[in-house]
């Protein structure tokens, strides 16, 4: 009985594999939903570029600008005022 089930399952898998190779949608038959999906992805990338440019500019400004002078009330790591 076990060999019959094994053989039947094997034949079913072999015949079902050829069904997936049948005629399907052509590459040129992209619908409007596919273009909407690609456009939505492009919008996500475009809107993520804006904060990226702003953050990158702020980082470069912070790296290449002069250090701010310390105030007279600046404290060291222990909390005591510097002299």
KAPE-V328879 format. One record per run of one state. SS is the DSSP state (helix for helix, strand for strand, loop for the rest). FROM is the first residue (numbers start at 0). LEN is the number of residues. Records with the same first field share a line. If there is no record, write none. Layout:
SS = FROM-LEN / FROM-LEN
This chain:
loop = 0-1 / 19-12 / 64-10 / 75-5 / 81-2
helix = 1-18 / 31-33
strand = 74-1 / 80-1
